[in-house]
Amino acid sequence: MIQGKEPRGSARGRLLSVSTDPFVSGFDMQLARPLARSIRLNGFATCLRLEQIYWDILGDMAQLNSCSVSTLLSHVDREVHLRHGGVRNFSGLVRVVCVVHSLKEAEIDQCMSGPLAKVGYACLE
């Protein structure tokens, strides 16, 4: 276990035990390394700097959609402009999209391997 400080409003200086340590089980620091890539968003060339793990997730998402990463990101850019008038921090939005995708994938994996899946029930909406 690792030690961390309590959140504000708690007893100051007390250490808490944190049960989830990302550095256990062979954590690969290369996944946290930022990497800038030139991409085209709806025909405009730009540069996007993301950590390697996000580029990996985007690659998986693009493969699932049978398109390139640039096409996938162009879709995200177009949709955020149409639905919300744009976003100030596109790379932040991309990170959130990747996290949401990963959470949904984990939910599907858990559902497919759970007890209900064994008897033929689907837990997806």
N, CA and C atoms as an extended XYZ file, in Angstrom:
375
Properties=species:S:1:pos:R:3:atomname:S:1:resname:S:1:resid:I:1 pbc="F F F"
N         0.834       -1.184        0.000 N   MET     1
C         0.000        0.000        0.000 CA  MET     1
C         0.875        1.242        0.000 C   MET     1
N         0.325        2.324       -0.529 N   ILE     2
C         1.046        3.581       -0.509 CA  ILE     2
C         0.382        4.516        0.482 C   ILE     2
N         1.097        5.526        0.873 N   GLN     3
C         0.583        6.474        1.849 CA  GLN     3
C         0.207        7.771        1.151 C   GLN     3
N        -0.870        8.398        1.597 N   GLY     4
C        -1.289        9.684        1.054 CA  GLY     4
C        -1.851       10.538        2.166 C   GLY     4
N        -1.953       11.823        1.936 N   LYS     5
C        -2.522       12.716        2.938 CA  LYS     5
C        -4.031       12.749        2.789 C   LYS     5
N        -4.704       13.026        3.921 N   GLU     6
C        -6.155       13.116        3.902 CA  GLU     6
C        -6.594       14.369        3.165 C   GLU     6
N        -7.807       14.363        2.631 N   PRO     7
C        -8.324       15.549        1.963 CA  PRO     7
C        -8.497       16.706        2.939 C   PRO     7
N        -8.670       17.903        2.403 N   ARG     8
C        -8.862       19.093        3.241 CA  ARG     8
C       -10.011       18.879        4.209 C   ARG     8
N        -9.900       19.496        5.378 N   GLY     9
C       -10.942       19.369        6.374 CA  GLY     9
C       -10.728       18.176        7.288 C   GLY     9
N        -9.781       17.342        7.000 N   SER    10
C        -9.482       16.179        7.828 CA  SER    10
C        -8.366       16.549        8.791 C   SER    10
N        -8.039       15.633        9.649 N   ALA    11
C        -6.933       15.862       10.575 CA  ALA    11
C        -5.664       16.085        9.764 C   ALA    11
N        -5.002       17.195       10.002 N   ARG    12
C        -3.822       17.545        9.208 CA  ARG    12
C        -2.652       16.623        9.503 C   ARG    12
N        -1.966       16.231        8.435 N   GLY    13
C        -0.742       15.468        8.586 CA  GLY    13
C        -0.925       13.977        8.768 C   GLY    13
N        -2.158       13.531        8.968 N   ARG    14
C        -2.390       12.096        9.111 CA  ARG    14
C        -2.232       11.413        7.770 C   ARG    14
N        -1.597       10.273        7.768 N   LEU    15
C        -1.407        9.522        6.532 CA  LEU    15
C        -2.511        8.486        6.374 C   LEU    15
N        -2.963        8.336        5.154 N   LEU    16
C        -3.968        7.330        4.826 CA  LEU    16
C        -3.327        6.213        4.026 C   LEU    16
N        -3.876        5.052        4.132 N   SER    17
C        -3.435        3.956        3.273 CA  SER    17
C        -4.247        4.005        1.989 C   SER    17
N        -3.581        3.905        0.867 N   VAL    18
C        -4.242        3.879       -0.431 CA  VAL    18
C        -4.110        2.457       -0.954 C   VAL    18
N        -5.245        1.840       -1.234 N   SER    19
C        -5.191        0.423       -1.597 CA  SER    19
C        -4.899        0.177       -3.076 C   SER    19
N        -5.051        1.187       -3.916 N   THR    20
C        -4.784        1.009       -5.339 CA  THR    20
C        -3.503        1.731       -5.704 C   THR    20
N        -2.481        0.986       -5.996 N   ASP    21
C        -1.184        1.559       -6.347 CA  ASP    21
C        -0.903        1.276       -7.815 C   ASP    21
N        -0.926        2.315       -8.673 N   PRO    22
C        -0.730        2.078      -10.103 CA  PRO    22
C         0.671        1.604      -10.464 C   PRO    22
N         1.617        1.717       -9.543 N   PHE    23
C         2.988        1.331       -9.856 CA  PHE    23
C         3.276       -0.127       -9.532 C   PHE    23
N         2.267       -0.851       -9.088 N   VAL    24
C         2.393       -2.285       -8.868 CA  VAL    24
C         1.995       -2.976      -10.174 C   VAL    24
N         2.358       -4.181      -10.352 N   SER    25
C         1.990       -4.987      -11.525 CA  SER    25
C         2.620       -4.481      -12.815 C   SER    25
N         3.859       -4.069      -12.751 N   GLY    26
C         4.586       -3.720      -13.966 CA  GLY    26
C         4.089       -2.495      -14.696 C   GLY    26
N         3.785       -1.440      -13.983 N   PHE    27
C         3.327       -0.195      -14.603 CA  PHE    27
C         4.370        0.310      -15.592 C   PHE    27
N         3.949        0.628      -16.799 N   ASP    28
C         4.845        1.077      -17.863 CA  ASP    28
C         4.836        2.600      -17.939 C   ASP    28
N         5.912        3.242      -17.485 N   MET    29
C         5.995        4.705      -17.489 CA  MET    29
C         5.995        5.280      -18.903 C   MET    29
N         6.302        4.471      -19.909 N   GLN    30
C         6.271        4.969      -21.286 CA  GLN    30
C         4.855        5.385      -21.694 C   GLN    30
N         3.849        4.794      -21.060 N   LEU    31
C         2.469        5.158      -21.366 CA  LEU    31
C         2.135        6.573      -20.920 C   LEU    31
N         2.899        7.100      -19.959 N   ALA    32
C         2.671        8.454      -19.448 CA  ALA    32
C         3.491        9.502      -20.192 C   ALA    32
N         4.321        9.069      -21.117 N   ARG    33
C         5.184        9.985      -21.869 CA  ARG    33
C         4.358       10.758      -22.894 C   ARG    33
N         4.434       12.109      -22.854 N   PRO    34
C         3.695       12.899      -23.847 CA  PRO    34
C         4.296       12.739      -25.240 C   PRO    34
N         3.427       12.743      -26.227 N   LEU    35
C         3.855       12.588      -27.608 CA  LEU    35
C         3.020       13.527      -28.476 C   LEU    35
N         3.695       14.404      -29.220 N   ALA    36
C         2.995       15.330      -30.114 CA  ALA    36
C         2.897       14.704      -31.498 C   ALA    36
N         1.721       14.802      -32.086 N   ARG    37
C         1.511       14.279      -33.438 CA  ARG    37
C         0.808       15.328      -34.285 C   ARG    37
N         1.207       15.402      -35.526 N   SER    38
C         0.513       16.263      -36.485 CA  SER    38
C        -0.690       15.501      -37.012 C   SER    38
N        -1.840       16.133      -36.956 N   ILE    39
C        -3.070       15.503      -37.439 CA  ILE    39
C        -3.854       16.524      -38.257 C   ILE    39
N        -4.822       16.045      -38.974 N   ARG    40
C        -5.742       16.921      -39.703 CA  ARG    40
C        -7.106       16.803      -39.053 C   ARG    40
N        -7.648       17.956      -38.652 N   LEU    41
C        -9.001       18.007      -38.115 CA  LEU    41
C        -9.875       18.712      -39.137 C   LEU    41
N       -10.720       17.953      -39.780 N   ASN    42
C       -11.623       18.507      -40.786 CA  ASN    42
C       -10.880       19.338      -41.825 C   ASN    42
N        -9.744       18.817      -42.270 N   GLY    43
C        -8.976       19.455      -43.330 CA  GLY    43
C        -7.909       20.434      -42.873 C   GLY    43
N        -7.897       20.795      -41.590 N   PHE    44
C        -6.909       21.744      -41.076 CA  PHE    44
C        -5.810       21.005      -40.327 C   PHE    44
N        -4.564       21.297      -40.673 N   ALA    45
C        -3.427       20.660      -40.003 CA  ALA    45
C        -3.227       21.293      -38.632 C   ALA    45
N        -3.015       20.459      -37.639 N   THR    46
C        -2.751       20.933      -36.283 CA  THR    46
C        -1.875       19.907      -35.579 C   THR    46
N        -1.431       20.259      -34.401 N   CYS    47
C        -0.599       19.359      -33.608 CA  CYS    47
C        -1.328       19.072      -32.301 C   CYS    47
N        -1.351       17.832      -31.906 N   LEU    48
C        -2.015       17.428      -30.672 CA  LEU    48
C        -1.007       16.684      -29.812 C   LEU    48
N        -0.872       17.111      -28.564 N   ARG    49
C         0.079       16.499      -27.635 CA  ARG    49
C        -0.699       15.730      -26.573 C   ARG    49
N        -0.535       14.418      -26.586 N   LEU    50
C        -1.204       13.528      -25.637 CA  LEU    50
C        -0.209       12.495      -25.132 C   LEU    50
N        -0.491       11.937      -23.983 N   GLU    51
C         0.319       10.843      -23.469 CA  GLU    51
C         0.095        9.606      -24.341 C   GLU    51
N         1.102        8.754      -24.375 N   GLN    52
C         1.072        7.567      -25.238 CA  GLN    52
C        -0.171        6.714      -25.011 C   GLN    52
N        -0.606        6.575      -23.765 N   ILE    53
C        -1.776        5.737      -23.481 CA  ILE    53
C        -3.006        6.230      -24.236 C   ILE    53
N        -3.146        7.557      -24.366 N   TYR    54
C        -4.298        8.105      -25.081 CA  TYR    54
C        -4.202        7.853      -26.583 C   TYR    54
N        -2.992        7.930      -27.130 N   TRP    55
C        -2.822        7.593      -28.550 CA  TRP    55
C        -3.179        6.128      -28.786 C   TRP    55
N        -2.815        5.265      -27.832 N   ASP    56
C        -3.153        3.840      -27.955 CA  ASP    56
C        -4.668        3.631      -27.940 C   ASP    56
N        -5.345        4.316      -27.017 N   ILE    57
C        -6.806        4.189      -26.923 CA  ILE    57
C        -7.463        4.734      -28.188 C   ILE    57
N        -6.975        5.877      -28.677 N   LEU    58
C        -7.518        6.438      -29.918 CA  LEU    58
C        -7.333        5.475      -31.086 C   LEU    58
N        -6.192        4.809      -31.128 N   GLY    59
C        -5.960        3.813      -32.172 CA  GLY    59
C        -6.970        2.685      -32.103 C   GLY    59
N        -7.268        2.223      -30.885 N   ASP    60
C        -8.276        1.172      -30.707 CA  ASP    60
C        -9.660        1.655      -31.137 C   ASP    60
N        -9.999        2.891      -30.736 N   MET    61
C       -11.301        3.453      -31.099 CA  MET    61
C       -11.428        3.599      -32.612 C   MET    61
N       -10.366        4.058      -33.251 N   ALA    62
C       -10.383        4.217      -34.708 CA  ALA    62
C       -10.555        2.859      -35.386 C   ALA    62
N        -9.866        1.859      -34.880 N   GLN    63
C        -9.981        0.515      -35.457 CA  GLN    63
C       -11.410       -0.017      -35.308 C   GLN    63
N       -12.020        0.206      -34.146 N   LEU    64
C       -13.405       -0.227      -33.938 CA  LEU    64
C       -14.363        0.453      -34.911 C   LEU    64
N       -14.024        1.682      -35.315 N   ASN    65
C       -14.867        2.449      -36.235 CA  ASN    65
C       -14.407        2.348      -37.686 C   ASN    65
N       -13.413        1.509      -37.935 N   SER    66
C       -12.868        1.317      -39.288 CA  SER    66
C       -12.476        2.637      -39.949 C   SER    66
N       -11.730        3.450      -39.193 N   CYS    67
C       -11.281        4.735      -39.729 CA  CYS    67
C        -9.903        5.061      -39.155 C   CYS    67
N        -9.345        6.167      -39.589 N   SER    68
C        -8.051        6.610      -39.063 CA  SER    68
C        -8.265        7.417      -37.780 C   SER    68
N        -7.190        7.614      -37.034 N   VAL    69
C        -7.257        8.437      -35.826 CA  VAL    69
C        -7.657        9.864      -36.202 C   VAL    69
N        -7.123       10.389      -37.295 N   SER    70
C        -7.489       11.747      -37.738 CA  SER    70
C        -8.979       11.855      -38.049 C   SER    70
N        -9.534       10.842      -38.689 N   THR    71
C       -10.968       10.849      -38.990 CA  THR    71
C       -11.782       10.809      -37.706 C   THR    71
N       -11.366        9.975      -36.759 N   LEU    72
C       -12.048        9.892      -35.470 CA  LEU    72
C       -12.007       11.239      -34.747 C   LEU    72
N       -10.825       11.858      -34.700 N   LEU    73
C       -10.688       13.148      -34.020 CA  LEU    73
C       -11.446       14.251      -34.755 C   LEU    73
N       -11.511       14.171      -36.072 N   SER    74
C       -12.309       15.137      -36.842 CA  SER    74
C       -13.779       15.029      -36.459 C   SER    74
N       -14.242       13.805      -36.263 N   HIS    75
C       -15.628       13.589      -35.837 CA  HIS    75
C       -15.864       14.206      -34.453 C   HIS    75
N       -14.949       13.971      -33.523 N   VAL    76
C       -15.072       14.545      -32.174 CA  VAL    76
C       -15.104       16.070      -32.262 C   VAL    76
N       -14.192       16.644      -33.045 N   ASP    77
C       -14.121       18.098      -33.207 CA  ASP    77
C       -15.417       18.649      -33.808 C   ASP    77
N       -15.903       18.015      -34.851 N   ARG    78
C       -17.130       18.464      -35.514 CA  ARG    78
C       -18.324       18.380      -34.563 C   ARG    78
N       -18.432       17.263      -33.844 N   GLU    79
C       -19.565       17.081      -32.931 CA  GLU    79
C       -19.547       18.073      -31.777 C   GLU    79
N       -18.378       18.351      -31.229 N   VAL    80
C       -18.320       19.294      -30.112 CA  VAL    80
C       -18.666       20.707      -30.589 C   VAL    80
N       -18.328       21.034      -31.833 N   HIS    81
C       -18.707       22.342      -32.384 CA  HIS    81
C       -20.207       22.410      -32.641 C   HIS    81
N       -20.777       21.352      -33.192 N   LEU    82
C       -22.209       21.342      -33.485 CA  LEU    82
C       -23.062       21.307      -32.221 C   LEU    82
N       -22.658       20.514      -31.253 N   ARG    83
C       -23.479       20.321      -30.052 CA  ARG    83
C       -23.239       21.349      -28.958 C   ARG    83
N       -21.993       21.854      -28.864 N   HIS    84
C       -21.650       22.721      -27.733 CA  HIS    84
C       -20.963       24.016      -28.145 C   HIS    84
N       -20.849       24.270      -29.432 N   GLY    85
C       -20.215       25.500      -29.881 CA  GLY    85
C       -18.704       25.501      -29.762 C   GLY    85
N       -18.113       24.349      -29.564 N   GLY    86
C       -16.657       24.238      -29.460 CA  GLY    86
C       -16.214       23.948      -28.039 C   GLY    86
N       -14.919       23.867      -27.874 N   VAL    87
C       -14.325       23.585      -26.569 CA  VAL    87
C       -12.986       24.311      -26.506 C   VAL    87
N       -12.631       24.810      -25.335 N   ARG    88
C       -11.364       25.541      -25.187 CA  ARG    88
C       -10.152       24.621      -25.159 C   ARG    88
N       -10.324       23.451      -24.584 N   ASN    89
C        -9.196       22.539      -24.392 CA  ASN    89
C        -9.495       21.224      -25.118 C   ASN    89
N        -9.181       21.173      -26.404 N   PHE    90
C        -9.500       19.991      -27.204 CA  PHE    90
C        -8.750       18.760      -26.710 C   PHE    90
N        -7.481       18.914      -26.340 N   SER    91
C        -6.726       17.745      -25.858 CA  SER    91
C        -7.333       17.206      -24.563 C   SER    91
N        -7.844       18.089      -23.708 N   GLY    92
C        -8.531       17.640      -22.496 CA  GLY    92
C        -9.793       16.867      -22.834 C   GLY    92
N       -10.540       17.364      -23.822 N   LEU    93
C       -11.739       16.666      -24.274 CA  LEU    93
C       -11.386       15.280      -24.806 C   LEU    93
N       -10.318       15.200      -25.577 N   VAL    94
C        -9.894       13.914      -26.136 CA  VAL    94
C        -9.546       12.944      -25.008 C   VAL    94
N        -8.862       13.425      -23.979 N   ARG    95
C        -8.535       12.554      -22.840 CA  ARG    95
C        -9.802       12.029      -22.176 C   ARG    95
N       -10.783       12.909      -21.982 N   VAL    96
C       -12.042       12.488      -21.351 CA  VAL    96
C       -12.769       11.477      -22.242 C   VAL    96
N       -12.798       11.714      -23.540 N   VAL    97
C       -13.417       10.762      -24.475 CA  VAL    97
C       -12.747        9.392      -24.345 C   VAL    97
N       -11.423        9.389      -24.235 N   CYS    98
C       -10.684        8.123      -24.090 CA  CYS    98
C       -11.026        7.418      -22.781 C   CYS    98
N       -11.115        8.178      -21.695 N   VAL    99
C       -11.449        7.581      -20.396 CA  VAL    99
C       -12.860        7.007      -20.431 C   VAL    99
N       -13.813        7.766      -20.975 N   VAL   100
C       -15.192        7.278      -21.060 CA  VAL   100
C       -15.254        6.006      -21.907 C   VAL   100
N       -14.545        5.998      -23.025 N   HIS   101
C       -14.502        4.796      -23.873 CA  HIS   101
C       -13.943        3.607      -23.084 C   HIS   101
N       -12.853        3.832      -22.361 N   SER   102
C       -12.230        2.748      -21.586 CA  SER   102
C       -13.156        2.243      -20.490 C   SER   102
N       -13.871        3.151      -19.828 N   LEU   103
C       -14.816        2.741      -18.787 CA  LEU   103
C       -15.955        1.918      -19.378 C   LEU   103
N       -16.445        2.328      -20.535 N   LYS   104
C       -17.517        1.561      -21.183 CA  LYS   104
C       -17.023        0.190      -21.621 C   LYS   104
N       -15.797        0.128      -22.136 N   GLU   105
C       -15.215       -1.162      -22.525 CA  GLU   105
C       -15.077       -2.072      -21.303 C   GLU   105
N       -14.636       -1.501      -20.180 N   ALA   106
C       -14.487       -2.293      -18.953 CA  ALA   106
C       -15.845       -2.785      -18.469 C   ALA   106
N       -16.865       -1.935      -18.585 N   GLU   107
C       -18.216       -2.318      -18.186 CA  GLU   107
C       -18.730       -3.463      -19.059 C   GLU   107
N       -18.478       -3.379      -20.346 N   ILE   108
C       -18.896       -4.445      -21.265 CA  ILE   108
C       -18.159       -5.741      -20.943 C   ILE   108
N       -16.848       -5.645      -20.709 N   ASP   109
C       -16.067       -6.838      -20.367 CA  ASP   109
C       -16.581       -7.478      -19.090 C   ASP   109
N       -16.891       -6.642      -18.089 N   GLN   110
C       -17.385       -7.162      -16.821 CA  GLN   110
C       -18.754       -7.809      -17.021 C   GLN   110
N       -19.582       -7.181      -17.816 N   CYS   111
C       -20.917       -7.709      -18.087 CA  CYS   111
C       -20.834       -9.057      -18.795 C   CYS   111
N       -19.959       -9.145      -19.786 N   MET   112
C       -19.844      -10.364      -20.584 CA  MET   112
C       -19.259      -11.527      -19.792 C   MET   112
N       -18.521      -11.232      -18.738 N   SER   113
C       -17.912      -12.311      -17.965 CA  SER   113
C       -18.641      -12.553      -16.646 C   SER   113
N       -19.685      -11.770      -16.378 N   GLY   114
C       -20.412      -11.897      -15.120 CA  GLY   114
C       -21.361      -13.075      -15.113 C   GLY   114
N       -22.002      -13.306      -13.972 N   PRO   115
C       -22.891      -14.458      -13.828 CA  PRO   115
C       -24.122      -14.393      -14.732 C   PRO   115
N       -24.634      -13.183      -15.016 N   LEU   116
C       -25.810      -13.088      -15.879 CA  LEU   116
C       -25.494      -13.475      -17.314 C   LEU   116
N       -24.279      -13.178      -17.764 N   ALA   117
C       -23.886      -13.525      -19.136 CA  ALA   117
C       -23.883      -15.037      -19.334 C   ALA   117
N       -23.568      -15.757      -18.278 N   LYS   118
C       -23.491      -17.219      -18.375 CA  LYS   118
C       -24.860      -17.860      -18.594 C   LYS   118
N       -25.914      -17.155      -18.164 N   VAL   119
C       -27.254      -17.711      -18.347 CA  VAL   119
C       -28.013      -17.004      -19.465 C   VAL   119
N       -27.314      -16.170      -20.242 N   GLY   120
C       -27.929      -15.582      -21.423 CA  GLY   120
C       -28.541      -14.209      -21.248 C   GLY   120
N       -28.376      -13.568      -20.092 N   TYR   121
C       -28.917      -12.226      -19.903 CA  TYR   121
C       -27.889      -11.190      -20.319 C   TYR   121
N       -28.356      -10.127      -20.929 N   ALA   122
C       -27.471       -9.012      -21.289 CA  ALA   122
C       -27.682       -7.889      -20.280 C   ALA   122
N       -26.609       -7.269      -19.858 N   CYS   123
C       -26.740       -6.172      -18.906 CA  CYS   123
C       -26.500       -4.826      -19.569 C   CYS   123
N       -26.560       -4.778      -20.886 N   LEU   124
C       -26.396       -3.522      -21.611 CA  LEU   124
C       -27.764       -2.938      -21.914 C   LEU   124
N       -27.805       -1.621      -22.044 N   GLU   125
C       -29.077       -0.960      -22.361 CA  GLU   125
C       -29.435       -1.139      -23.808 C   GLU   125
